[in-house]
Amino acid sequence: MESSEQAQGGSGFSPQVVALVRKIAELEAERAEYDLVLETLASLEPEISLHAEADAETPVRIPRRCWQQVGDVLLERRKDEVLPMLESQRERLQHVIHELQRQIHVMTESDRPETRTR
C-alpha cells in the first residue's frame, strides 16, 4: 500500500476528497449548533415581564435579550433581531455544505473507470 493510501486509511479517495469530507463534517457540526440555538430561542417568549416595584400591579414588558460572541466581543441584541440573522447564517452553511457535496460527487464520478474518457 502506498503512503498516500495509508494516510487516507486505504479509502482510495484523493486527498482533496478527504479534505472536503472533513470540511463538510465540520460545517455540519456548526449547523447543528445553529439548529440547537434556534430551537432554544424559538421556545422562549419574545418579551419578559418584570415588576418595576414590589407593589406594582402592572408588570413591565421588556424585550428578551440575547448575547452572541463574535471573536472577543460579546454582542447584545433582541431576540427578534437575532432569529432572522441566525436563520440566514444557518441557510448559508447549508448552501456551502450542498456545494461541497456536489464537488465531491463531481470529483468521485470523474475518478470512476466507467466515466473516464478513453
SERO-228920 format. One record per atom (N, C-alpha, C): residue number from 0; atom name; x, y, z. Coordinates in nm, 3 decimals, always signed. Atoms other than C-alpha are relative to their C-alpha. Example, Ala and Ser with C-alpha at 12.3 -4.5 7.8 and 13.67 -1.06 7.14 Angstrom:
2
@resi=0 | name=N | u=+0.089 | v=-0.119 | w=+0.000
@resi=0 | name=CA | u=+1.230 | v=-0.450 | w=+0.780
@resi=0 | name=C | u=+0.090 | v=+0.120 | w=+0.000
@resi=1 | name=N | u=-0.082 | v=-0.119 | w=-0.006
@resi=1 | name=CA | u=+1.367 | v=-0.106 | w=+0.714
@resi=1 | name=C | u=-0.077 | v=+0.109 | w=+0.073
***
This chain:
118
@resi=0 | name=N | u=+0.084 | v=-0.118 | w=+0.000
@resi=0 | name=CA | u=+0.000 | v=+0.000 | w=+0.000
@resi=0 | name=C | u=+0.088 | v=+0.124 | w=+0.000
@resi=1 | name=N | u=-0.079 | v=-0.122 | w=+0.007
@resi=1 | name=CA | u=+0.137 | v=+0.343 | w=-0.090
@resi=1 | name=C | u=-0.025 | v=+0.085 | w=+0.123
@resi=2 | name=N | u=+0.013 | v=-0.083 | w=-0.119
@resi=2 | name=CA | u=+0.194 | v=+0.602 | w=+0.182
@resi=2 | name=C | u=-0.122 | v=+0.090 | w=-0.006
@resi=3 | name=N | u=+0.119 | v=-0.086 | w=+0.009
@resi=3 | name=CA | u=-0.083 | v=+0.830 | w=+0.048
@resi=3 | name=C | u=-0.127 | v=-0.080 | w=+0.028
@resi=4 | name=N | u=+0.115 | v=+0.085 | w=-0.029
@resi=4 | name=CA | u=-0.327 | v=+0.539 | w=+0.062
@resi=4 | name=C | u=-0.008 | v=-0.031 | w=+0.149
@resi=5 | name=N | u=-0.001 | v=+0.026 | w=-0.143
@resi=5 | name=CA | u=-0.218 | v=+0.463 | w=+0.417
@resi=5 | name=C | u=-0.050 | v=+0.121 | w=+0.076
@resi=6 | name=N | u=+0.044 | v=-0.123 | w=-0.067
@resi=6 | name=CA | u=-0.273 | v=+0.826 | w=+0.518
@resi=6 | name=C | u=-0.150 | v=+0.016 | w=-0.012
@resi=7 | name=N | u=+0.143 | v=-0.010 | w=+0.020
@resi=7 | name=CA | u=-0.625 | v=+0.800 | w=+0.378
@resi=7 | name=C | u=-0.074 | v=-0.120 | w=+0.058
@resi=8 | name=N | u=+0.063 | v=+0.118 | w=-0.057
@resi=8 | name=CA | u=-0.689 | v=+0.476 | w=+0.561
@resi=8 | name=C | u=-0.036 | v=-0.102 | w=-0.106
@resi=9 | name=N | u=+0.029 | v=+0.097 | w=+0.104
@resi=9 | name=CA | u=-0.686 | v=+0.281 | w=+0.236
@resi=9 | name=C | u=-0.132 | v=+0.025 | w=-0.070
@resi=10 | name=N | u=+0.131 | v=-0.028 | w=+0.057
@resi=10 | name=CA | u=-1.005 | v=+0.453 | w=+0.122
@resi=10 | name=C | u=+0.003 | v=+0.010 | w=-0.151
@resi=11 | name=N | u=-0.010 | v=-0.015 | w=+0.143
@resi=11 | name=CA | u=-0.877 | v=+0.513 | w=-0.228
@resi=11 | name=C | u=-0.047 | v=+0.136 | w=-0.049
@resi=12 | name=N | u=+0.042 | v=-0.135 | w=+0.039
@resi=12 | name=CA | u=-1.009 | v=+0.871 | w=-0.227
@resi=12 | name=C | u=+0.120 | v=+0.092 | w=-0.004
@resi=13 | name=N | u=-0.109 | v=-0.097 | w=+0.010
@resi=13 | name=CA | u=-0.789 | v=+1.159 | w=-0.326
@resi=13 | name=C | u=+0.005 | v=+0.085 | w=+0.126
@resi=14 | name=N | u=-0.010 | v=-0.088 | w=-0.118
@resi=14 | name=CA | u=-0.658 | v=+1.392 | w=-0.055
@resi=14 | name=C | u=-0.099 | v=+0.117 | w=-0.006
@resi=15 | name=N | u=+0.096 | v=-0.109 | w=+0.013
@resi=15 | name=CA | u=-0.886 | v=+1.664 | w=-0.195
@resi=15 | name=C | u=-0.139 | v=-0.043 | w=+0.047
@resi=16 | name=N | u=+0.131 | v=+0.052 | w=-0.041
@resi=16 | name=CA | u=-1.196 | v=+1.448 | w=-0.143
@resi=16 | name=C | u=-0.002 | v=-0.017 | w=+0.151
@resi=17 | name=N | u=-0.008 | v=+0.019 | w=-0.145
@resi=17 | name=CA | u=-1.084 | v=+1.357 | w=+0.209
@resi=17 | name=C | u=-0.009 | v=+0.135 | w=+0.072
@resi=18 | name=N | u=+0.005 | v=-0.134 | w=-0.061
@resi=18 | name=CA | u=-1.030 | v=+1.727 | w=+0.289
@resi=18 | name=C | u=-0.140 | v=+0.058 | w=-0.008
@resi=19 | name=N | u=+0.138 | v=-0.050 | w=+0.013
@resi=19 | name=CA | u=-1.377 | v=+1.814 | w=+0.156
@resi=19 | name=C | u=-0.094 | v=-0.071 | w=+0.097
@resi=20 | name=N | u=+0.085 | v=+0.075 | w=-0.094
@resi=20 | name=CA | u=-1.537 | v=+1.538 | w=+0.363
@resi=20 | name=C | u=+0.021 | v=+0.051 | w=+0.142
@resi=21 | name=N | u=-0.027 | v=-0.055 | w=-0.134
@resi=21 | name=CA | u=-1.365 | v=+1.671 | w=+0.675
@resi=21 | name=C | u=-0.064 | v=+0.137 | w=+0.018
@resi=22 | name=N | u=+0.059 | v=-0.134 | w=-0.007
@resi=22 | name=CA | u=-1.479 | v=+2.026 | w=+0.597
@resi=22 | name=C | u=-0.151 | v=-0.009 | w=+0.012
@resi=23 | name=N | u=+0.145 | v=+0.019 | w=-0.009
@resi=23 | name=CA | u=-1.836 | v=+1.906 | w=+0.546
@resi=23 | name=C | u=-0.039 | v=-0.041 | w=+0.141
@resi=24 | name=N | u=+0.029 | v=+0.043 | w=-0.137
@resi=24 | name=CA | u=-1.828 | v=+1.730 | w=+0.884
@resi=24 | name=C | u=+0.009 | v=+0.117 | w=+0.097
@resi=25 | name=N | u=-0.017 | v=-0.118 | w=-0.086
@resi=25 | name=CA | u=-1.702 | v=+2.049 | w=+1.048
@resi=25 | name=C | u=-0.119 | v=+0.096 | w=-0.017
@resi=26 | name=N | u=+0.111 | v=-0.091 | w=+0.026
@resi=26 | name=CA | u=-1.972 | v=+2.261 | w=+0.881
@resi=26 | name=C | u=-0.133 | v=-0.057 | w=+0.049
@resi=27 | name=N | u=+0.123 | v=+0.062 | w=-0.050
@resi=27 | name=CA | u=-2.246 | v=+2.010 | w=+0.969
@resi=27 | name=C | u=-0.009 | v=+0.011 | w=+0.152
@resi=28 | name=N | u=-0.001 | v=-0.018 | w=-0.145
@resi=28 | name=CA | u=-2.141 | v=+2.029 | w=+1.335
@resi=28 | name=C | u=-0.038 | v=+0.144 | w=+0.035
@resi=29 | name=N | u=+0.033 | v=-0.141 | w=-0.023
@resi=29 | name=CA | u=-2.159 | v=+2.408 | w=+1.317
@resi=29 | name=C | u=-0.149 | v=+0.026 | w=-0.028
@resi=30 | name=N | u=+0.142 | v=-0.015 | w=+0.031
@resi=30 | name=CA | u=-2.502 | v=+2.388 | w=+1.151
@resi=30 | name=C | u=-0.087 | v=-0.060 | w=+0.111
@resi=31 | name=N | u=+0.074 | v=+0.061 | w=-0.111
@resi=31 | name=CA | u=-2.620 | v=+2.156 | w=+1.430
@resi=31 | name=C | u=-0.004 | v=+0.093 | w=+0.120
@resi=32 | name=N | u=-0.001 | v=-0.099 | w=-0.109
@resi=32 | name=CA | u=-2.515 | v=+2.422 | w=+1.682
@resi=32 | name=C | u=-0.102 | v=+0.110 | w=-0.028
@resi=33 | name=N | u=+0.100 | v=-0.101 | w=+0.036
@resi=33 | name=CA | u=-2.723 | v=+2.679 | w=+1.494
@resi=33 | name=C | u=-0.141 | v=-0.055 | w=+0.022
@resi=34 | name=N | u=+0.131 | v=+0.061 | w=-0.020
@resi=34 | name=CA | u=-3.018 | v=+2.437 | w=+1.496
@resi=34 | name=C | u=-0.038 | v=-0.001 | w=+0.148
@resi=35 | name=N | u=+0.025 | v=+0.006 | w=-0.144
@resi=35 | name=CA | u=-2.986 | v=+2.395 | w=+1.873
@resi=35 | name=C | u=-0.033 | v=+0.139 | w=+0.055
@resi=36 | name=N | u=+0.025 | v=-0.137 | w=-0.047
@resi=36 | name=CA | u=-2.968 | v=+2.771 | w=+1.935
@resi=36 | name=C | u=-0.136 | v=+0.049 | w=-0.050
@resi=37 | name=N | u=+0.128 | v=-0.043 | w=+0.055
@resi=37 | name=CA | u=-3.262 | v=+2.839 | w=+1.703
@resi=37 | name=C | u=-0.117 | v=-0.068 | w=+0.069
@resi=38 | name=N | u=+0.105 | v=+0.074 | w=-0.070
@resi=38 | name=CA | u=-3.469 | v=+2.568 | w=+1.870
@resi=38 | name=C | u=-0.021 | v=+0.056 | w=+0.140
@resi=39 | name=N | u=+0.009 | v=-0.055 | w=-0.135
@resi=39 | name=CA | u=-3.390 | v=+2.709 | w=+2.214
@resi=39 | name=C | u=-0.066 | v=+0.137 | w=-0.001
@resi=40 | name=N | u=+0.057 | v=-0.135 | w=+0.007
@resi=40 | name=CA | u=-3.469 | v=+3.067 | w=+2.115
@resi=40 | name=C | u=-0.147 | v=-0.002 | w=-0.041
@resi=41 | name=N | u=+0.139 | v=+0.008 | w=+0.044
@resi=41 | name=CA | u=-3.793 | v=+2.966 | w=+1.942
@resi=41 | name=C | u=-0.093 | v=-0.035 | w=+0.115
@resi=42 | name=N | u=+0.085 | v=+0.041 | w=-0.112
@resi=42 | name=CA | u=-3.921 | v=+2.817 | w=+2.267
@resi=42 | name=C | u=-0.016 | v=+0.110 | w=+0.105
@resi=43 | name=N | u=+0.006 | v=-0.109 | w=-0.098
@resi=43 | name=CA | u=-3.869 | v=+3.145 | w=+2.455
@resi=43 | name=C | u=-0.096 | v=+0.109 | w=-0.045
@resi=44 | name=N | u=+0.088 | v=-0.113 | w=+0.029
@resi=44 | name=CA | u=-4.118 | v=+3.429 | w=+2.478
@resi=44 | name=C | u=+0.084 | v=+0.117 | w=-0.051
@resi=45 | name=N | u=-0.077 | v=-0.114 | w=+0.052
@resi=45 | name=CA | u=-4.013 | v=+3.742 | w=+2.284
@resi=45 | name=C | u=+0.019 | v=+0.111 | w=+0.104
@resi=46 | name=N | u=-0.012 | v=-0.101 | w=-0.106
@resi=46 | name=CA | u=-4.066 | v=+3.955 | w=+2.595
@resi=46 | name=C | u=-0.009 | v=-0.069 | w=+0.135
@resi=47 | name=N | u=+0.013 | v=+0.050 | w=-0.137
@resi=47 | name=CA | u=-4.035 | v=+3.903 | w=+2.967
@resi=47 | name=C | u=-0.071 | v=+0.106 | w=+0.082
@resi=48 | name=N | u=+0.073 | v=-0.091 | w=-0.088
@resi=48 | name=CA | u=-4.247 | v=+4.056 | w=+3.241
@resi=48 | name=C | u=+0.078 | v=+0.021 | w=+0.128
@resi=49 | name=N | u=-0.067 | v=-0.035 | w=-0.125
@resi=49 | name=CA | u=-4.085 | v=+4.237 | w=+3.529
@resi=49 | name=C | u=-0.090 | v=+0.095 | w=+0.077
@resi=50 | name=N | u=+0.071 | v=-0.096 | w=-0.085
@resi=50 | name=CA | u=-4.245 | v=+4.413 | w=+3.820
@resi=50 | name=C | u=+0.101 | v=+0.106 | w=+0.040
@resi=51 | name=N | u=-0.093 | v=-0.109 | w=-0.027
@resi=51 | name=CA | u=-4.080 | v=+4.753 | w=+3.849
@resi=51 | name=C | u=+0.019 | v=+0.020 | w=+0.149
@resi=52 | name=N | u=-0.008 | v=-0.013 | w=-0.145
@resi=52 | name=CA | u=-4.159 | v=+4.772 | w=+4.218
@resi=52 | name=C | u=-0.073 | v=-0.118 | w=+0.061
@resi=53 | name=N | u=+0.060 | v=+0.116 | w=-0.066
@resi=53 | name=CA | u=-4.262 | v=+4.507 | w=+4.467
@resi=53 | name=C | u=-0.151 | v=+0.010 | w=+0.007
@resi=54 | name=N | u=+0.145 | v=-0.014 | w=-0.012
@resi=54 | name=CA | u=-4.613 | v=+4.651 | w=+4.499
@resi=54 | name=C | u=-0.067 | v=+0.041 | w=-0.131
@resi=55 | name=N | u=+0.058 | v=-0.040 | w=+0.128
@resi=55 | name=CA | u=-4.666 | v=+4.736 | w=+4.131
@resi=55 | name=C | u=-0.093 | v=-0.110 | w=-0.050
@resi=56 | name=N | u=+0.098 | v=+0.096 | w=+0.050
@resi=56 | name=CA | u=-4.976 | v=+4.572 | w=+3.986
@resi=56 | name=C | u=+0.025 | v=-0.037 | w=-0.146
@resi=57 | name=N | u=-0.021 | v=+0.024 | w=+0.142
@resi=57 | name=CA | u=-4.887 | v=+4.607 | w=+3.619
@resi=57 | name=C | u=+0.147 | v=-0.029 | w=-0.027
@resi=58 | name=N | u=-0.141 | v=+0.032 | w=+0.030
@resi=58 | name=CA | u=-4.572 | v=+4.428 | w=+3.507
@resi=58 | name=C | u=+0.050 | v=+0.080 | w=-0.120
@resi=59 | name=N | u=-0.065 | v=-0.068 | w=+0.112
@resi=59 | name=CA | u=-4.330 | v=+4.598 | w=+3.273
@resi=59 | name=C | u=+0.048 | v=-0.108 | w=-0.096
@resi=60 | name=N | u=-0.042 | v=+0.097 | w=+0.102
@resi=60 | name=CA | u=-4.275 | v=+4.410 | w=+2.945
@resi=60 | name=C | u=+0.126 | v=+0.054 | w=-0.068
@resi=61 | name=N | u=-0.124 | v=-0.041 | w=+0.068
@resi=61 | name=CA | u=-3.921 | v=+4.424 | w=+2.810
@resi=61 | name=C | u=+0.040 | v=-0.109 | w=-0.100
@resi=62 | name=N | u=-0.041 | v=+0.101 | w=+0.099
@resi=62 | name=CA | u=-3.778 | v=+4.254 | w=+2.501
@resi=62 | name=C | u=+0.105 | v=-0.095 | w=+0.058
@resi=63 | name=N | u=-0.099 | v=+0.099 | w=-0.042
@resi=63 | name=CA | u=-3.586 | v=+3.934 | w=+2.562
@resi=63 | name=C | u=+0.132 | v=+0.032 | w=-0.070
@resi=64 | name=N | u=-0.133 | v=-0.030 | w=+0.052
@resi=64 | name=CA | u=-3.214 | v=+3.991 | w=+2.515
@resi=64 | name=C | u=+0.078 | v=-0.128 | w=-0.023
@resi=65 | name=N | u=-0.087 | v=+0.112 | w=+0.033
@resi=65 | name=CA | u=-2.965 | v=+3.754 | w=+2.356
@resi=65 | name=C | u=+0.142 | v=+0.055 | w=-0.013
@resi=66 | name=N | u=-0.140 | v=-0.038 | w=+0.014
@resi=66 | name=CA | u=-2.587 | v=+3.761 | w=+2.357
@resi=66 | name=C | u=+0.068 | v=-0.097 | w=-0.094
@resi=67 | name=N | u=-0.074 | v=+0.081 | w=+0.096
@resi=67 | name=CA | u=-2.362 | v=+3.638 | w=+2.081
@resi=67 | name=C | u=+0.146 | v=+0.041 | w=+0.006
@resi=68 | name=N | u=-0.143 | v=-0.029 | w=+0.000
@resi=68 | name=CA | u=-1.987 | v=+3.609 | w=+2.099
@resi=68 | name=C | u=+0.052 | v=-0.004 | w=-0.143
@resi=69 | name=N | u=-0.062 | v=-0.011 | w=+0.131
@resi=69 | name=CA | u=-1.813 | v=+3.727 | w=+1.783
@resi=69 | name=C | u=+0.146 | v=+0.035 | w=+0.024
@resi=70 | name=N | u=-0.141 | v=-0.020 | w=-0.035
@resi=70 | name=CA | u=-1.440 | v=+3.684 | w=+1.826
@resi=70 | name=C | u=+0.012 | v=+0.021 | w=+0.149
@resi=71 | name=N | u=-0.016 | v=-0.033 | w=-0.142
@resi=71 | name=CA | u=-1.355 | v=+3.851 | w=+2.156
@resi=71 | name=C | u=-0.108 | v=+0.094 | w=+0.050
@resi=72 | name=N | u=+0.103 | v=-0.098 | w=-0.035
@resi=72 | name=CA | u=-1.664 | v=+4.073 | w=+2.157
@resi=72 | name=C | u=-0.133 | v=-0.071 | w=+0.027
@resi=73 | name=N | u=+0.131 | v=+0.053 | w=-0.033
@resi=73 | name=CA | u=-1.997 | v=+3.992 | w=+2.322
@resi=73 | name=C | u=-0.104 | v=+0.102 | w=-0.043
@resi=74 | name=N | u=+0.102 | v=-0.090 | w=+0.053
@resi=74 | name=CA | u=-2.289 | v=+4.146 | w=+2.132
@resi=74 | name=C | u=-0.134 | v=-0.027 | w=+0.067
@resi=75 | name=N | u=+0.133 | v=+0.013 | w=-0.060
@resi=75 | name=CA | u=-2.627 | v=+4.212 | w=+2.291
@resi=75 | name=C | u=-0.103 | v=+0.046 | w=-0.103
@resi=76 | name=N | u=+0.107 | v=-0.032 | w=+0.094
@resi=76 | name=CA | u=-2.939 | v=+4.206 | w=+2.073
@resi=76 | name=C | u=-0.132 | v=-0.053 | w=+0.053
@resi=77 | name=N | u=+0.132 | v=+0.052 | w=-0.036
@resi=77 | name=CA | u=-3.311 | v=+4.146 | w=+2.100
@resi=77 | name=C | u=-0.023 | v=-0.132 | w=-0.073
@resi=78 | name=N | u=+0.030 | v=+0.130 | w=+0.061
@resi=78 | name=CA | u=-3.449 | v=+3.801 | w=+2.024
@resi=78 | name=C | u=-0.051 | v=+0.017 | w=-0.142
@resi=79 | name=N | u=+0.056 | v=-0.018 | w=+0.134
@resi=79 | name=CA | u=-3.645 | v=+3.933 | w=+1.725
@resi=79 | name=C | u=+0.104 | v=+0.048 | w=-0.102
@resi=80 | name=N | u=-0.110 | v=-0.037 | w=+0.090
@resi=80 | name=CA | u=-3.320 | v=+4.072 | w=+1.578
@resi=80 | name=C | u=+0.090 | v=-0.120 | w=-0.029
@resi=81 | name=N | u=-0.094 | v=+0.112 | w=+0.009
@resi=81 | name=CA | u=-3.120 | v=+3.755 | w=+1.639
@resi=81 | name=C | u=-0.053 | v=-0.115 | w=-0.086
@resi=82 | name=N | u=+0.054 | v=+0.116 | w=+0.071
@resi=82 | name=CA | u=-3.354 | v=+3.490 | w=+1.497
@resi=82 | name=C | u=+0.019 | v=+0.007 | w=-0.152
@resi=83 | name=N | u=-0.020 | v=-0.003 | w=+0.146
@resi=83 | name=CA | u=-3.353 | v=+3.608 | w=+1.132
@resi=83 | name=C | u=+0.148 | v=-0.010 | w=-0.039
@resi=84 | name=N | u=-0.143 | v=+0.004 | w=+0.028
@resi=84 | name=CA | u=-2.976 | v=+3.657 | w=+1.143
@resi=84 | name=C | u=+0.053 | v=-0.144 | w=+0.012
@resi=85 | name=N | u=-0.045 | v=+0.138 | w=-0.020
@resi=85 | name=CA | u=-2.917 | v=+3.304 | w=+1.280
@resi=85 | name=C | u=-0.055 | v=-0.092 | w=-0.108
@resi=86 | name=N | u=+0.059 | v=+0.082 | w=+0.105
@resi=86 | name=CA | u=-3.158 | v=+3.151 | w=+1.029
@resi=86 | name=C | u=+0.072 | v=+0.022 | w=-0.133
@resi=87 | name=N | u=-0.073 | v=-0.031 | w=+0.123
@resi=87 | name=CA | u=-2.978 | v=+3.327 | w=+0.744
@resi=87 | name=C | u=+0.139 | v=-0.065 | w=+0.001
@resi=88 | name=N | u=-0.133 | v=+0.062 | w=-0.009
@resi=88 | name=CA | u=-2.637 | v=+3.206 | w=+0.866
@resi=88 | name=C | u=-0.011 | v=-0.151 | w=-0.014
@resi=89 | name=N | u=+0.019 | v=+0.144 | w=+0.011
@resi=89 | name=CA | u=-2.770 | v=+2.852 | w=+0.901
@resi=89 | name=C | u=-0.029 | v=-0.040 | w=-0.145
@resi=90 | name=N | u=+0.029 | v=+0.028 | w=+0.141
@resi=90 | name=CA | u=-2.908 | v=+2.864 | w=+0.544
@resi=90 | name=C | u=+0.126 | v=+0.012 | w=-0.085
@resi=91 | name=N | u=-0.126 | v=-0.013 | w=+0.074
@resi=91 | name=CA | u=-2.571 | v=+2.988 | w=+0.414
@resi=91 | name=C | u=+0.090 | v=-0.121 | w=+0.024
@resi=92 | name=N | u=-0.079 | v=+0.121 | w=-0.030
@resi=92 | name=CA | u=-2.397 | v=+2.700 | w=+0.592
@resi=92 | name=C | u=-0.054 | v=-0.118 | w=-0.080
@resi=93 | name=N | u=+0.060 | v=+0.111 | w=+0.073
@resi=93 | name=CA | u=-2.643 | v=+2.456 | w=+0.436
@resi=93 | name=C | u=+0.034 | v=+0.009 | w=-0.148
@resi=94 | name=N | u=-0.035 | v=-0.019 | w=+0.141
@resi=94 | name=CA | u=-2.576 | v=+2.604 | w=+0.092
@resi=94 | name=C | u=+0.146 | v=-0.042 | w=-0.026
@resi=95 | name=N | u=-0.142 | v=+0.036 | w=+0.015
@resi=95 | name=CA | u=-2.198 | v=+2.566 | w=+0.139
@resi=95 | name=C | u=+0.017 | v=-0.152 | w=+0.010
@resi=96 | name=N | u=-0.006 | v=+0.146 | w=-0.016
@resi=96 | name=CA | u=-2.245 | v=+2.205 | w=+0.258
@resi=96 | name=C | u=-0.045 | v=-0.068 | w=-0.129
@resi=97 | name=N | u=+0.049 | v=+0.059 | w=+0.126
@resi=97 | name=CA | u=-2.451 | v=+2.123 | w=-0.053
@resi=97 | name=C | u=+0.100 | v=+0.019 | w=-0.114
@resi=98 | name=N | u=-0.098 | v=-0.027 | w=+0.105
@resi=98 | name=CA | u=-2.192 | v=+2.286 | w=-0.278
@resi=98 | name=C | u=+0.123 | v=-0.092 | w=+0.015
@resi=99 | name=N | u=-0.114 | v=+0.090 | w=-0.022
@resi=99 | name=CA | u=-1.908 | v=+2.085 | w=-0.118
@resi=99 | name=C | u=-0.037 | v=-0.144 | w=-0.033
@resi=100 | name=N | u=+0.044 | v=+0.136 | w=+0.034
@resi=100 | name=CA | u=-2.112 | v=+1.765 | w=-0.151
@resi=100 | name=C | u=-0.006 | v=-0.017 | w=-0.152
@resi=101 | name=N | u=+0.004 | v=+0.005 | w=+0.146
@resi=101 | name=CA | u=-2.165 | v=+1.847 | w=-0.520
@resi=101 | name=C | u=+0.142 | v=-0.014 | w=-0.056
@resi=102 | name=N | u=-0.139 | v=+0.009 | w=+0.045
@resi=102 | name=CA | u=-1.790 | v=+1.897 | w=-0.563
@resi=102 | name=C | u=+0.055 | v=-0.141 | w=+0.021
@resi=103 | name=N | u=-0.044 | v=+0.138 | w=-0.026
@resi=103 | name=CA | u=-1.722 | v=+1.559 | w=-0.402
@resi=103 | name=C | u=-0.059 | v=-0.094 | w=-0.103
@resi=104 | name=N | u=+0.066 | v=+0.086 | w=+0.099
@resi=104 | name=CA | u=-1.974 | v=+1.396 | w=-0.633
@resi=104 | name=C | u=+0.068 | v=+0.012 | w=-0.136
@resi=105 | name=N | u=-0.067 | v=-0.022 | w=+0.128
@resi=105 | name=CA | u=-1.810 | v=+1.552 | w=-0.939
@resi=105 | name=C | u=+0.139 | v=-0.064 | w=+0.002
@resi=106 | name=N | u=-0.136 | v=+0.055 | w=-0.009
@resi=106 | name=CA | u=-1.462 | v=+1.452 | w=-0.820
@resi=106 | name=C | u=+0.000 | v=-0.152 | w=+0.001
@resi=107 | name=N | u=+0.002 | v=+0.146 | w=-0.008
@resi=107 | name=CA | u=-1.556 | v=+1.093 | w=-0.738
@resi=107 | name=C | u=-0.055 | v=-0.061 | w=-0.128
@resi=108 | name=N | u=+0.051 | v=+0.051 | w=+0.128
@resi=108 | name=CA | u=-1.755 | v=+1.049 | w=-1.061
@resi=108 | name=C | u=+0.109 | v=+0.003 | w=-0.107
@resi=109 | name=N | u=-0.106 | v=-0.009 | w=+0.102
@resi=109 | name=CA | u=-1.456 | v=+1.164 | w=-1.267
@resi=109 | name=C | u=+0.110 | v=-0.104 | w=+0.025
@resi=110 | name=N | u=-0.101 | v=+0.102 | w=-0.032
@resi=110 | name=CA | u=-1.238 | v=+0.905 | w=-1.088
@resi=110 | name=C | u=-0.047 | v=-0.141 | w=-0.032
@resi=111 | name=N | u=+0.052 | v=+0.134 | w=+0.029
@resi=111 | name=CA | u=-1.466 | v=+0.613 | w=-1.175
@resi=111 | name=C | u=+0.047 | v=-0.045 | w=-0.138
@resi=112 | name=N | u=-0.052 | v=+0.050 | w=+0.128
@resi=112 | name=CA | u=-1.325 | v=+0.392 | w=-1.453
@resi=112 | name=C | u=-0.101 | v=+0.013 | w=-0.114
@resi=113 | name=N | u=+0.097 | v=-0.002 | w=+0.108
@resi=113 | name=CA | u=-1.652 | v=+0.382 | w=-1.650
@resi=113 | name=C | u=-0.033 | v=+0.142 | w=-0.047
@resi=114 | name=N | u=+0.028 | v=-0.138 | w=+0.042
@resi=114 | name=CA | u=-1.676 | v=+0.765 | w=-1.661
@resi=114 | name=C | u=+0.121 | v=+0.067 | w=-0.063
@resi=115 | name=N | u=-0.121 | v=-0.057 | w=+0.060
@resi=115 | name=CA | u=-1.320 | v=+0.826 | w=-1.778
@resi=115 | name=C | u=-0.009 | v=-0.009 | w=-0.151
@resi=116 | name=N | u=-0.004 | v=+0.005 | w=+0.147
@resi=116 | name=CA | u=-1.270 | v=+0.913 | w=-2.142
@resi=116 | name=C | u=+0.122 | v=-0.080 | w=-0.043
@resi=117 | name=N | u=-0.110 | v=+0.085 | w=+0.047
@resi=117 | name=CA | u=-1.053 | v=+0.680 | w=-2.341
@resi=117 | name=C | u=+0.084 | v=+0.071 | w=-0.100
***
